[in-house]
Amino acid sequence: MKTRTETDSLGSIEIDAERYWGPQTERARRLFRIGTEVFPPGLIRAVGLQKQAAAEANQQLGELPREIAEPIIAAAREIADNRMDTEFPLPVWQTGSGTQTNMTANEVIANRANELVGGDRGAREPVHPNDHVNRGQSSNDSFPTVMHIAAVEAVERLIPALATLRHALAVRAQEWQDIVKVGRTHMMDAVPVTLGQEFAAWARQVELGIARLRDAMPRLLLLAQGGTAVGTGLNCHPAFDRVFCERLAALTGLAFAPNPNKFEGMGAHDALVELSGVLNVIAVSFTRIGNDIRLLGSGPRTGLAELIVPADGLASSIMPGKTNPTQCEALTMVAAQVMGNHVTVTIAGAQGHLELNVFKPVIIQNVLQSCRLLTDSADSFARNMVDRLQPNHEHIAESLARSLMLVTALNPRIGYDKAVKIGKLALAENITLKQAADQLGYVRPEDFDRWIVPAAMTVPGATLPGGGG
């Protein structure tokens, strides 16, 4: 490997000549040999956006001359376009302020900027990583800003995926609103519902998840940039935070604004804990939806078998022709991971001591993974499961006809105690409710047919005396 020698305030070090990173990154790369987890492209993009907006703001405020600012902006844009991802080799497991990743950005941008103006990598002139690329910034305010940028953009991708799933569920709810089936509570037979009502409930859960994400967004759009080391804004132009957010908003189309209290934005990450909590709620919803569809599709002959699970082309390794609810399993595994990630984010978010939380990398790593997993799984589940599901009409009708809980519609007519006796006799003697009611002399057959109308039982008040039942 061909190397070059770079020197900074700590001394000299050999670096792969092909790399744009500098001595701080190289030392960190050798020091933090922990795990295989590196930051995802979304965070690297956010790093580029932060550095580009900072250089543009510094140029506008007269803190950087044009000949220095423009190559920095060009190099930062390459990072924001994810063309330099391989130049960010450090693991998540580094200093808790994210300092090493911020320093990597400074070094990569400085070396690339110098190259763009005809200089050499490692020269540290005319563009210097600290004096110019990091002008008016600290890792302590820059990395939390990057965290918020990456999180907001991840949410912007998650919401459309959730909308796709909500729409798929809502379409099924509308199509199947008249399919009356056995309802179930405590995993036992209950009074009738429609298949459409079940799907509408799941669609509503996803809809509320979207609303919760949108509700959290205003706090995520507030940025700590401008607080520098501890929140006071030392060595930073007094208008930097405002101009920075204006430039970033222009780059992203998102309404970023300065956090009015930089100390809160650097010492606490409650907005990201809140977001993780919303992702946790969505994971809970996904678990319920995935498990319900898995249960309703169980069978095809000895389970509930009310839904026909689509064949996905995957097979059992030993049982020929067996179709498994693979999408349900993938969805609920994602949900389990997101729930675990939220535990990590909760603990990490509680580690804000005095002026700085030093669990930043693990917070954003887990938040971004949760967003990505939920985004991908929502889209996959909508397209590969919900859109391809079919109701098992014959089995649904058969199960409904045999349900003993239809007797509930008799409560307003003959009273609870007599209805109980009808149900118990029907179960004990394996006869129909109609036969049991007639045998006990509680309900005439013609009245039974008038009063026990399963479809009417899915509409509030319809089975009451005078209510049309």
Sine and cosine of phi, psi and omega as CSV:
sin_phi,cos_phi,sin_psi,cos_psi,sin_omega,cos_omega
0.00,0.00,0.79,-0.61,0.07,-1.00
-0.98,0.22,0.72,-0.70,-0.05,-1.00
-0.84,-0.53,0.27,-0.96,0.18,-0.98
-0.80,-0.61,0.42,-0.91,0.02,-1.00
-0.98,-0.21,0.82,-0.58,0.08,-1.00
-0.89,-0.46,0.52,-0.86,-0.03,-1.00
-0.78,-0.63,0.72,-0.70,0.12,-0.99
-0.74,-0.68,-0.30,-0.95,-0.08,-1.00
-0.91,0.42,-0.30,0.95,-0.02,-1.00
-0.99,-0.13,-0.06,1.00,0.02,-1.00
0.83,-0.55,-0.28,-0.96,-0.06,-1.00
-0.96,-0.27,0.44,-0.90,0.02,-1.00
-0.42,-0.91,0.53,-0.85,0.02,-1.00
-1.00,0.05,0.70,-0.71,-0.03,-1.00
-0.75,-0.66,0.59,-0.81,0.10,-0.99
-0.79,0.61,0.83,-0.55,-0.09,-1.00
-0.89,0.45,-0.34,0.94,-0.02,-1.00
-0.99,0.13,-0.24,0.97,-0.09,-1.00
-1.00,-0.01,0.47,-0.89,0.04,-1.00
-1.00,-0.04,-0.28,0.96,-0.02,-1.00
-0.94,0.33,0.22,-0.97,-0.10,-1.00
-0.86,-0.51,-0.34,-0.94,-0.15,-0.99
-0.90,0.43,-0.61,0.79,0.01,-1.00
-0.89,0.46,-0.70,0.72,0.02,-1.00
-0.91,0.41,-0.69,0.73,-0.03,-1.00
-0.89,0.45,-0.67,0.74,0.04,-1.00
-0.90,0.44,-0.68,0.73,0.00,-1.00
-0.91,0.42,-0.62,0.79,0.01,-1.00
-0.87,0.49,-0.61,0.79,0.00,-1.00
-0.98,0.20,-0.46,0.89,-0.08,-1.00
-0.99,0.12,-0.68,0.73,-0.09,-1.00
-0.99,-0.15,0.95,0.30,0.07,-1.00
-1.00,-0.05,0.95,0.32,-0.14,-0.99
-0.78,-0.63,0.90,-0.44,0.09,-1.00
0.91,0.41,-0.12,-0.99,-0.01,-1.00
-0.87,-0.49,0.01,1.00,-0.08,-1.00
-0.98,0.20,0.86,-0.51,0.12,-0.99
-0.88,-0.47,0.30,-0.96,-0.04,-1.00
-0.92,0.40,0.60,-0.80,-0.02,-1.00
-0.96,0.26,0.24,-0.97,-0.01,-1.00
-0.82,0.57,-0.54,0.84,-0.01,-1.00
-0.87,0.49,-0.60,0.80,0.01,-1.00
-0.97,0.25,-0.62,0.78,0.03,-1.00
-0.89,0.46,-0.65,0.76,0.08,-1.00
-0.86,0.52,-0.70,0.72,-0.02,-1.00
-0.89,0.46,-0.60,0.80,0.07,-1.00
-0.86,0.52,-0.72,0.70,0.01,-1.00
-0.89,0.45,-0.67,0.74,0.02,-1.00
-0.89,0.45,-0.66,0.75,-0.01,-1.00
-0.90,0.44,-0.71,0.71,-0.03,-1.00
-0.94,0.34,-0.58,0.81,0.03,-1.00
-0.91,0.41,-0.73,0.68,0.01,-1.00
-0.89,0.46,-0.61,0.79,0.00,-1.00
-0.91,0.42,-0.69,0.72,0.00,-1.00
-0.91,0.41,-0.65,0.76,0.03,-1.00
-0.89,0.45,-0.66,0.75,0.02,-1.00
-0.91,0.42,-0.69,0.72,0.00,-1.00
-0.90,0.44,-0.60,0.80,0.05,-1.00
-0.92,0.40,-0.71,0.71,-0.01,-1.00
-0.88,0.48,-0.58,0.82,-0.05,-1.00
-1.00,0.04,0.02,1.00,0.01,-1.00
0.98,0.19,0.27,0.96,0.00,-1.00
-1.00,0.07,-0.36,0.93,0.05,-1.00
-0.74,-0.67,0.72,-0.69,0.09,-1.00
-0.95,0.32,0.38,-0.92,-0.06,-1.00
-0.83,0.55,-0.67,0.74,-0.08,-1.00
-0.92,0.39,-0.32,0.95,0.09,-1.00
-1.00,-0.07,-0.67,0.74,-0.08,-1.00
-0.92,0.40,-0.66,0.75,-0.12,-0.99
-0.90,0.43,-0.71,0.70,0.07,-1.00
-0.92,0.40,-0.52,0.85,0.08,-1.00
-0.90,0.45,-0.71,0.71,0.01,-1.00
-0.87,0.49,-0.69,0.72,-0.01,-1.00
-0.90,0.43,-0.68,0.73,0.01,-1.00
-0.92,0.39,-0.66,0.75,0.01,-1.00
-0.90,0.43,-0.58,0.82,0.02,-1.00
-0.90,0.44,-0.59,0.81,0.05,-1.00
-0.89,0.46,-0.61,0.79,0.06,-1.00
-0.92,0.39,-0.69,0.72,0.00,-1.00
-0.89,0.46,-0.46,0.89,0.04,-1.00
-1.00,0.07,0.13,0.99,0.02,-1.00
0.87,0.50,0.55,0.84,0.08,-1.00
-1.00,-0.05,-0.04,1.00,-0.06,-1.00
-0.79,-0.61,0.41,0.91,-0.09,-1.00
-0.85,0.52,-0.58,0.82,-0.04,-1.00
-0.94,0.34,-0.17,0.98,0.04,-1.00
-1.00,0.06,0.10,1.00,0.04,-1.00
-0.88,-0.48,0.98,0.18,-0.16,-0.99
-1.00,0.03,-0.10,0.99,-0.19,-0.98
-0.97,0.22,0.55,-0.83,0.03,-1.00
-0.97,0.26,0.25,-0.97,0.12,-0.99
-0.86,0.52,-0.55,0.84,-0.13,-0.99
-0.99,0.13,1.00,0.08,-0.06,-1.00
-0.62,-0.79,-0.25,-0.97,0.07,-1.00
-0.81,0.58,0.69,-0.72,-0.15,-0.99
-0.92,0.38,-0.17,0.99,0.08,-1.00
-1.00,0.04,-0.13,0.99,-0.09,-1.00
0.97,0.24,0.29,0.96,-0.07,-1.00
-0.84,0.55,-0.67,0.74,-0.08,-1.00
-0.90,0.43,-0.61,0.79,0.03,-1.00
-0.94,0.35,-0.61,0.80,0.08,-1.00
-0.90,0.44,-0.66,0.75,0.02,-1.00
-0.92,0.40,-0.60,0.80,0.08,-1.00
-0.86,0.52,-0.71,0.70,0.02,-1.00
-0.86,0.51,-0.70,0.71,0.01,-1.00
-0.87,0.50,-0.70,0.71,-0.04,-1.00
-0.94,0.34,-0.71,0.71,-0.02,-1.00
-0.89,0.46,-0.70,0.71,-0.03,-1.00
-0.91,0.41,-0.68,0.73,0.00,-1.00
-0.88,0.48,-0.73,0.68,0.00,-1.00
-0.90,0.43,-0.67,0.75,0.02,-1.00
-0.93,0.37,-0.64,0.77,0.02,-1.00
-0.89,0.45,-0.69,0.72,0.03,-1.00
-0.89,0.46,-0.61,0.79,0.04,-1.00
-0.90,0.44,-0.64,0.77,-0.02,-1.00
-0.90,0.44,-0.47,0.88,0.00,-1.00
-0.98,-0.19,0.27,0.96,0.09,-1.00
1.00,-0.04,0.16,0.99,0.01,-1.00
-1.00,-0.03,-0.14,-0.99,-0.04,-1.00
-0.94,-0.33,0.49,-0.87,0.13,-0.99
-0.90,0.43,0.68,-0.74,0.03,-1.00
1.00,0.03,-0.06,1.00,-0.07,-1.00
-0.97,0.25,-0.47,0.88,-0.02,-1.00
0.89,0.46,0.35,0.94,0.09,-1.00
-0.39,-0.92,0.56,-0.83,0.08,1.00
-0.96,0.26,-0.24,0.97,-0.03,-1.00
-0.99,-0.15,0.82,-0.58,0.00,-1.00
-0.97,-0.26,0.68,-0.73,-0.07,-1.00
-0.88,0.48,-0.61,0.79,-0.03,-1.00
-1.00,-0.01,-0.75,0.66,-0.09,-1.00
-0.92,0.39,-0.52,0.85,-0.10,-1.00
-0.93,-0.37,-0.84,0.54,-0.05,-1.00
-0.90,0.43,-0.61,0.80,-0.05,-1.00
-0.99,-0.14,0.31,0.95,-0.07,-1.00
-0.84,0.54,0.80,-0.60,0.04,-1.00
0.94,0.35,0.30,0.95,-0.08,-1.00
-0.76,-0.65,0.33,-0.94,0.18,-0.98
-0.71,-0.70,0.42,-0.91,0.13,-0.99
-0.84,0.55,-0.52,0.86,-0.11,-0.99
-0.93,0.37,-0.43,0.90,0.10,-0.99
-0.96,-0.28,-0.42,0.91,-0.03,-1.00
-0.96,0.28,-0.68,0.73,-0.06,-1.00
-0.93,0.36,-0.66,0.75,0.10,-1.00
-0.89,0.46,-0.52,0.85,0.08,-1.00
-0.90,0.43,-0.70,0.71,0.07,-1.00
-0.86,0.51,-0.66,0.75,0.02,-1.00
-0.85,0.53,-0.71,0.71,-0.02,-1.00
-0.94,0.35,-0.65,0.76,0.04,-1.00
-0.86,0.51,-0.75,0.66,-0.03,-1.00
-0.90,0.44,-0.64,0.77,-0.02,-1.00
-0.92,0.40,-0.69,0.72,0.00,-1.00
-0.89,0.46,-0.70,0.71,0.01,-1.00
-0.92,0.40,-0.55,0.84,0.05,-1.00
-0.92,0.39,-0.65,0.76,0.05,-1.00
-0.91,0.42,-0.61,0.79,0.03,-1.00
-0.89,0.45,-0.43,0.90,0.09,-1.00
-1.00,0.06,-0.52,0.85,-0.04,-1.00
-0.94,0.34,-0.67,0.74,-0.08,-1.00
-0.84,0.54,-0.72,0.69,0.04,-1.00
-0.89,0.46,-0.57,0.82,0.04,-1.00
-0.91,0.41,-0.67,0.75,0.06,-1.00
-0.91,0.42,-0.61,0.79,0.03,-1.00
-0.90,0.44,-0.59,0.81,0.06,-1.00
-0.89,0.46,-0.70,0.72,0.02,-1.00
-0.92,0.39,-0.69,0.72,0.01,-1.00
-0.86,0.50,-0.68,0.73,0.00,-1.00
-0.89,0.46,-0.69,0.72,0.00,-1.00
-0.87,0.50,-0.69,0.73,0.02,-1.00
-0.92,0.39,-0.64,0.76,-0.02,-1.00
-0.92,0.40,-0.60,0.80,0.06,-1.00
-0.88,0.48,-0.70,0.71,0.04,-1.00
-0.90,0.43,-0.63,0.78,0.02,-1.00
-0.87,0.50,-0.66,0.75,0.01,-1.00
-0.94,0.33,-0.70,0.71,-0.04,-1.00
-0.90,0.44,-0.57,0.82,-0.14,-0.99
-0.93,-0.36,0.43,0.90,-0.05,-1.00
-0.93,0.36,-0.34,0.94,-0.04,-1.00
-0.97,-0.24,0.10,1.00,0.03,-1.00
-1.00,0.05,0.97,-0.24,-0.04,-1.00
-1.00,0.08,0.70,-0.71,-0.07,-1.00
-0.58,-0.82,0.14,-0.99,0.08,-1.00
-0.94,0.33,0.79,-0.61,0.17,-0.98
-0.99,0.12,0.30,-0.96,-0.02,-1.00
-0.63,-0.78,0.76,-0.65,0.15,-0.99
-0.78,-0.63,0.56,-0.83,-0.08,-1.00
0.85,0.53,0.41,0.91,-0.05,-1.00
0.91,0.42,0.32,0.95,0.01,-1.00
-0.86,-0.51,0.36,-0.93,0.00,-1.00
-0.83,0.55,0.66,-0.75,0.05,-1.00
-0.70,-0.71,-0.18,-0.98,-0.03,-1.00
-0.94,0.35,0.30,-0.95,-0.12,-0.99
-0.92,0.40,0.47,-0.88,0.20,-0.98
-0.71,-0.71,0.04,-1.00,0.16,-0.99
-0.97,-0.25,0.44,-0.90,0.06,-1.00
-0.87,0.49,-0.57,0.82,0.04,-1.00
-0.90,0.44,-0.60,0.80,0.03,-1.00
-0.90,0.43,-0.60,0.80,0.04,-1.00
-0.91,0.42,-0.71,0.70,0.00,-1.00
-0.92,0.38,-0.55,0.83,0.03,-1.00
-0.91,0.42,-0.58,0.82,0.04,-1.00
-0.90,0.43,-0.67,0.75,0.01,-1.00
-0.93,0.38,-0.64,0.76,0.04,-1.00
-0.88,0.48,-0.62,0.78,0.01,-1.00
-0.92,0.40,-0.62,0.79,0.06,-1.00
-0.86,0.52,-0.71,0.70,0.00,-1.00
-0.92,0.39,-0.63,0.77,0.04,-1.00
-0.86,0.51,-0.68,0.73,0.02,-1.00
-0.93,0.37,-0.53,0.85,0.09,-1.00
-0.88,0.48,-0.67,0.74,0.05,-1.00
-0.89,0.46,-0.68,0.73,-0.01,-1.00
-0.89,0.45,-0.63,0.78,0.02,-1.00
-0.91,0.42,-0.64,0.77,0.05,-1.00
-0.88,0.47,-0.70,0.71,0.00,-1.00
-0.91,0.42,-0.55,0.84,0.02,-1.00
-0.92,0.38,-0.53,0.85,-0.01,-1.00
-0.98,0.19,-0.32,0.95,-0.13,-0.99
-0.86,0.51,-0.66,0.75,-0.03,-1.00
-0.84,0.55,-0.59,0.81,0.03,-1.00
-0.95,0.30,-0.52,0.85,0.01,-1.00
-0.96,0.28,-0.43,0.90,-0.03,-1.00
-0.98,0.20,-0.14,0.99,0.04,-1.00
-1.00,0.05,0.79,-0.61,-0.15,-0.99
-0.91,-0.41,0.58,-0.82,-0.01,-1.00
-0.99,0.15,-0.14,0.99,-0.07,-1.00
-0.81,0.59,0.73,-0.68,-0.05,-1.00
0.95,-0.32,-0.17,0.99,0.04,-1.00
-0.99,0.12,-0.31,0.95,-0.09,-1.00
0.77,0.64,-0.84,-0.55,-0.24,-0.97
-0.96,0.28,-0.74,0.67,-0.11,-0.99
-0.79,-0.61,-0.03,1.00,-0.01,-1.00
0.90,-0.44,-0.13,0.99,-0.06,-1.00
-1.00,0.08,-0.29,0.96,-0.03,-1.00
0.99,0.14,0.36,0.93,0.01,-1.00
-0.84,0.54,0.68,-0.73,0.03,-1.00
0.92,0.39,0.42,0.91,-0.04,-1.00
-0.78,-0.62,0.67,-0.75,0.07,-1.00
-0.86,0.52,0.70,-0.72,-0.07,-1.00
-0.87,0.50,-0.39,0.92,0.02,-1.00
-0.99,-0.15,0.09,1.00,-0.11,-0.99
-0.87,0.49,-0.70,0.72,-0.06,-1.00
-0.87,0.49,-0.67,0.75,-0.01,-1.00
-0.92,0.40,-0.75,0.66,-0.03,-1.00
-0.92,0.39,-0.62,0.78,0.05,-1.00
-0.83,0.55,-0.75,0.66,-0.04,-1.00
-0.91,0.40,-0.57,0.82,0.07,-1.00
-0.89,0.45,-0.68,0.73,0.00,-1.00
-0.93,0.37,-0.65,0.76,0.01,-1.00
-0.92,0.40,-0.65,0.76,0.04,-1.00
-0.88,0.47,-0.62,0.78,0.04,-1.00
-0.91,0.41,-0.57,0.82,-0.01,-1.00
-0.95,0.30,-0.57,0.82,-0.15,-0.99
-0.95,-0.31,-0.34,0.94,-0.12,-0.99
0.97,0.25,0.27,0.96,-0.03,-1.00
-0.91,-0.42,0.55,-0.83,-0.18,-0.98
-1.00,0.09,0.87,0.49,0.05,-1.00
-0.93,0.36,0.56,-0.83,-0.02,-1.00
-0.56,-0.83,0.41,-0.91,0.01,-1.00
-0.91,0.40,0.68,-0.74,0.15,-0.99
-0.93,0.38,0.82,-0.57,-0.04,-1.00
-0.92,0.38,-0.27,0.96,0.05,-1.00
-0.77,-0.64,0.99,-0.12,-0.07,-1.00
-0.91,0.41,-0.47,0.88,0.01,-1.00
-0.89,0.46,-0.66,0.75,0.04,-1.00
-0.91,0.42,-0.65,0.76,-0.06,-1.00
-0.94,0.35,-0.34,0.94,-0.02,-1.00
-0.96,-0.27,-0.56,0.83,-0.04,-1.00
-1.00,0.04,-0.29,0.96,0.01,-1.00
-0.71,-0.71,0.45,-0.89,0.08,-1.00
-0.76,-0.65,0.74,0.68,-0.04,-1.00
-0.89,0.46,-0.53,0.85,0.00,-1.00
-0.89,0.45,-0.60,0.80,0.02,-1.00
-0.98,0.22,-0.53,0.85,0.12,-0.99
-0.91,0.42,-0.64,0.77,0.06,-1.00
-0.87,0.49,-0.73,0.68,0.04,-1.00
-0.86,0.51,-0.71,0.71,0.03,-1.00
-0.87,0.50,-0.59,0.81,0.06,-1.00
-0.90,0.44,-0.63,0.77,0.06,-1.00
-0.91,0.42,-0.67,0.74,0.05,-1.00
-0.88,0.48,-0.58,0.81,0.06,-1.00
-0.89,0.45,-0.67,0.74,0.05,-1.00
-0.88,0.47,-0.69,0.72,0.03,-1.00
-0.88,0.48,-0.63,0.77,0.05,-1.00
-0.89,0.46,-0.63,0.78,0.06,-1.00
-0.88,0.47,-0.69,0.72,0.03,-1.00
-0.88,0.47,-0.69,0.72,0.01,-1.00
-0.87,0.49,-0.62,0.79,0.01,-1.00
-0.89,0.46,-0.72,0.70,0.01,-1.00
-0.88,0.47,-0.73,0.68,-0.04,-1.00
-0.90,0.44,-0.74,0.68,-0.01,-1.00
-0.88,0.47,-0.69,0.73,-0.01,-1.00
-0.93,0.36,-0.63,0.78,0.01,-1.00
-0.90,0.44,-0.71,0.71,0.00,-1.00
-0.92,0.38,-0.58,0.81,0.06,-1.00
-0.89,0.46,-0.68,0.74,0.02,-1.00
-0.92,0.39,-0.73,0.68,-0.04,-1.00
-0.92,0.39,-0.39,0.92,0.04,-1.00
-1.00,-0.09,0.03,1.00,-0.05,-1.00
-0.91,0.42,0.57,-0.82,-0.05,-1.00
0.58,-0.81,-0.73,-0.69,0.17,0.99
-0.99,0.12,-0.15,0.99,-0.05,-1.00
-0.91,-0.41,-0.43,0.90,-0.11,-0.99
-0.89,-0.45,0.15,0.99,0.04,-1.00
-0.95,-0.32,-0.37,-0.93,0.06,-1.00
-0.93,0.38,-0.64,0.77,0.18,-0.98
0.80,0.60,0.58,0.82,0.05,-1.00
-1.00,0.00,-0.37,0.93,0.10,-0.99
-0.89,-0.45,0.57,-0.82,0.06,-1.00
-0.99,-0.15,0.94,-0.34,-0.03,-1.00
-0.95,0.32,0.76,-0.65,-0.04,-1.00
-0.92,0.38,0.64,-0.77,0.11,-0.99
-0.94,0.34,0.76,-0.65,-0.07,-1.00
-0.95,-0.31,0.13,0.99,0.01,-1.00
1.00,0.10,-0.03,1.00,0.04,-1.00
-0.99,-0.14,0.55,-0.84,-0.12,-0.99
-0.80,-0.61,0.40,-0.92,0.17,-0.99
-0.93,0.37,0.54,-0.84,-0.01,-1.00
-0.97,0.26,-0.24,0.97,-0.05,-1.00
-0.74,-0.67,-0.48,0.88,-0.07,-1.00
-0.98,-0.20,0.95,-0.30,-0.08,-1.00
-0.87,0.49,0.73,-0.69,0.12,-0.99
0.97,0.22,0.10,1.00,-0.05,-1.00
-0.97,0.24,0.76,-0.65,0.05,-1.00
-0.96,-0.28,0.83,-0.56,-0.01,-1.00
-0.95,-0.30,0.45,-0.90,0.01,-1.00
-0.99,0.17,0.91,0.42,-0.14,-0.99
-0.88,0.48,-0.60,0.80,-0.01,-1.00
-0.92,0.40,-0.59,0.81,0.07,-1.00
-0.90,0.45,-0.65,0.76,-0.02,-1.00
-0.93,0.37,-0.67,0.75,0.03,-1.00
-0.90,0.44,-0.69,0.73,-0.01,-1.00
-0.87,0.49,-0.71,0.70,-0.06,-1.00
-0.97,0.25,-0.45,0.89,0.14,-0.99
-0.92,0.38,-0.66,0.75,0.09,-1.00
-0.85,0.53,-0.71,0.71,0.00,-1.00
-0.86,0.51,-0.65,0.76,0.03,-1.00
-0.89,0.46,-0.66,0.75,0.02,-1.00
-0.90,0.43,-0.68,0.73,-0.01,-1.00
-0.90,0.44,-0.65,0.76,0.04,-1.00
-0.89,0.46,-0.67,0.74,0.06,-1.00
-0.90,0.43,-0.64,0.77,0.04,-1.00
-0.87,0.49,-0.61,0.79,-0.02,-1.00
-0.91,0.41,-0.58,0.81,0.08,-1.00
-0.87,0.50,-0.72,0.69,0.02,-1.00
-0.87,0.50,-0.73,0.69,-0.02,-1.00
-0.89,0.45,-0.62,0.79,0.02,-1.00
-0.88,0.47,-0.74,0.67,0.01,-1.00
-0.90,0.43,-0.70,0.72,-0.02,-1.00
-0.91,0.42,-0.62,0.78,0.01,-1.00
-0.91,0.41,-0.42,0.91,0.01,-1.00
-0.98,0.18,-0.04,1.00,-0.07,-1.00
-1.00,-0.07,0.49,0.87,0.08,-1.00
-0.99,0.10,0.97,-0.26,-0.02,-1.00
-0.95,-0.31,0.87,-0.49,0.02,-1.00
0.83,0.55,-0.88,-0.48,-0.15,-0.99
-1.00,-0.01,0.03,1.00,-0.08,-1.00
-0.46,-0.89,0.75,-0.67,0.23,-0.97
-1.00,0.06,0.79,-0.62,-0.05,-1.00
-0.91,-0.40,0.58,0.82,0.14,-0.99
-0.85,-0.53,0.46,0.89,-0.12,-0.99
-0.86,0.50,-0.76,0.65,-0.06,-1.00
-0.86,0.52,-0.66,0.75,-0.05,-1.00
-0.96,0.29,-0.49,0.87,0.07,-1.00
-0.88,0.47,-0.81,0.59,-0.09,-1.00
-0.95,0.32,-0.53,0.85,0.06,-1.00
-0.85,0.52,-0.72,0.69,-0.04,-1.00
-0.96,0.29,-0.62,0.79,0.04,-1.00
-0.89,0.45,-0.71,0.70,-0.02,-1.00
-0.93,0.37,-0.61,0.80,0.06,-1.00
-0.90,0.44,-0.67,0.74,0.01,-1.00
-0.88,0.48,-0.71,0.71,0.02,-1.00
-0.87,0.50,-0.71,0.70,-0.04,-1.00
-0.91,0.42,-0.70,0.71,-0.02,-1.00
-0.90,0.44,-0.69,0.73,0.01,-1.00
-0.92,0.40,-0.62,0.78,0.03,-1.00
-0.88,0.48,-0.78,0.62,-0.05,-1.00
-0.91,0.41,-0.68,0.73,-0.07,-1.00
-0.95,0.31,-0.57,0.82,0.05,-1.00
-0.88,0.47,-0.72,0.70,0.00,-1.00
-0.91,0.42,-0.70,0.72,-0.01,-1.00
-0.90,0.43,-0.69,0.73,-0.04,-1.00
-0.92,0.39,-0.63,0.78,0.02,-1.00
-0.88,0.47,-0.73,0.68,-0.13,-0.99
-0.99,0.17,-0.60,0.80,-0.13,-0.99
-0.99,-0.16,-0.17,0.98,0.03,-1.00
-0.83,-0.56,-0.92,0.40,-0.14,-0.99
-0.87,0.49,-0.72,0.70,-0.04,-1.00
-0.91,0.42,-0.32,0.95,-0.10,-0.99
-0.93,-0.37,0.00,1.00,0.04,-1.00
-0.93,0.37,0.49,-0.87,0.11,-0.99
-0.70,-0.72,0.58,-0.81,0.06,-1.00
-0.98,0.18,0.56,-0.83,0.08,-1.00
-1.00,-0.07,0.99,0.13,-0.15,-0.99
-0.82,0.57,-0.73,0.69,-0.07,-1.00
-0.88,0.47,-0.72,0.70,-0.04,-1.00
-0.94,0.34,-0.60,0.80,0.05,-1.00
-0.87,0.50,-0.73,0.69,-0.02,-1.00
-0.91,0.42,-0.65,0.76,0.01,-1.00
-0.90,0.44,-0.71,0.70,0.00,-1.00
-0.90,0.43,-0.63,0.77,-0.01,-1.00
-0.90,0.43,-0.67,0.74,-0.02,-1.00
-0.89,0.45,-0.48,0.88,-0.04,-1.00
-1.00,-0.04,-0.06,1.00,-0.10,-1.00
-0.94,0.34,0.77,-0.64,0.05,-1.00
-0.98,0.19,-0.32,0.95,-0.07,-1.00
-0.97,0.23,-0.07,1.00,0.14,-0.99
-0.89,0.46,-0.36,0.93,0.00,-1.00
-0.87,0.48,-0.33,0.94,-0.02,-1.00
-0.85,0.53,-0.51,0.86,-0.02,-1.00
-0.92,0.40,-0.27,0.96,0.01,-1.00
-0.99,0.11,-0.25,0.97,-0.06,-1.00
-0.77,0.64,-0.77,0.64,-0.03,-1.00
-0.93,0.37,-0.28,0.96,-0.09,-1.00
-1.00,-0.07,-0.72,0.70,-0.11,-0.99
-0.86,-0.52,-0.10,1.00,-0.01,-1.00
0.99,-0.10,0.42,-0.91,-0.09,-1.00
-0.89,0.47,-0.70,0.71,-0.12,-0.99
-0.90,0.43,-0.68,0.73,0.03,-1.00
-0.92,0.38,-0.60,0.80,0.03,-1.00
-0.89,0.45,-0.62,0.78,0.05,-1.00
-0.87,0.50,-0.69,0.72,-0.03,-1.00
-0.90,0.44,-0.61,0.79,0.04,-1.00
-0.89,0.46,-0.72,0.69,-0.02,-1.00
-0.89,0.45,-0.69,0.73,-0.01,-1.00
-0.91,0.41,-0.65,0.76,0.02,-1.00
-0.91,0.41,-0.67,0.74,0.01,-1.00
-0.87,0.49,-0.65,0.76,0.00,-1.00
-0.94,0.34,-0.70,0.71,-0.07,-1.00
-0.91,0.41,-0.64,0.77,-0.09,-1.00
-0.98,-0.21,0.06,1.00,0.03,-1.00
0.82,0.58,0.74,0.68,0.06,-1.00
-0.87,-0.49,0.11,-0.99,-0.01,-1.00
-0.98,0.21,0.34,-0.94,0.08,-1.00
-0.86,0.51,-0.63,0.78,0.00,-1.00
-0.88,0.47,-0.68,0.73,0.03,-1.00
-0.92,0.40,-0.66,0.75,-0.01,-1.00
-0.91,0.42,-0.67,0.74,0.00,-1.00
-0.89,0.45,-0.65,0.76,0.01,-1.00
-0.94,0.35,-0.67,0.75,-0.01,-1.00
-0.88,0.47,-0.62,0.79,0.02,-1.00
-0.99,0.17,-0.21,0.98,0.01,-1.00
0.97,0.23,0.36,0.93,-0.06,-1.00
-1.00,-0.02,-0.54,0.84,-0.07,-1.00
-0.62,-0.79,0.79,-0.61,0.08,-1.00
-0.94,0.34,0.54,-0.84,-0.03,-1.00
-0.81,0.59,-0.66,0.75,-0.03,-1.00
-0.93,0.37,-0.55,0.83,0.07,-1.00
-0.95,0.32,-0.60,0.80,0.02,-1.00
-0.85,0.53,-0.73,0.69,-0.02,-1.00
-0.90,0.43,-0.49,0.87,0.01,-1.00
-0.98,0.22,-0.58,0.81,-0.12,-0.99
-1.00,0.00,-0.51,0.86,-0.03,-1.00
-0.99,-0.15,1.00,-0.01,0.03,-1.00
-0.83,-0.55,0.98,-0.18,-0.12,-0.99
-0.79,0.62,-0.66,0.75,-0.02,-1.00
-0.88,0.47,-0.61,0.79,0.01,-1.00
-0.92,0.38,-0.43,0.90,-0.01,-1.00
-0.95,0.30,-0.20,0.98,0.03,-1.00
-1.00,-0.02,-0.02,1.00,-0.03,-1.00
-0.91,-0.40,0.80,-0.60,-0.03,-1.00
-0.83,0.56,0.77,-0.64,0.13,-0.99
0.99,0.12,-0.18,0.98,-0.11,-0.99
-0.93,0.37,-0.43,0.90,-0.06,-1.00
-1.00,-0.06,-0.01,1.00,0.03,-1.00
-0.96,0.29,0.47,-0.88,0.08,-1.00
-0.80,0.60,0.81,-0.59,-0.04,-1.00
1.00,0.10,0.00,1.00,-0.06,-1.00
-1.00,-0.09,0.13,0.99,0.07,-1.00
0.99,-0.13,-0.04,1.00,-0.01,-1.00
-1.00,0.05,0.00,0.00,0.00,0.00
